Amino acid sequence: MVIVCIGHDFGSSVMTTALLKKLGVQRIYSRESALIHKTVLNSLGVSNTINPEYEAASIFAEKLIMTGVWSIYNISDDIKLRR
């Protein structure tokens, strides 16, 4: 398994990911910074993409609409733990 954390340099991220696929790496997690970035990574066969800014913004947006919530933990797509 390899995690590619290159987010803002689109070309380096895609080239690194493509080379890892060519080397036969089975599990690749790649950071994506935009929808087109995710689309290109998915077309290379990478189904596991990470967008930390988007994920943090989603959690923050949920916290804004709920009073008294300090933390939100996603257990699955359907289950969230709010503290």
Order of alpha helices (4+ residues) and beta strands (2+ residues): beta-alpha-beta-alpha-beta-alpha-beta-beta
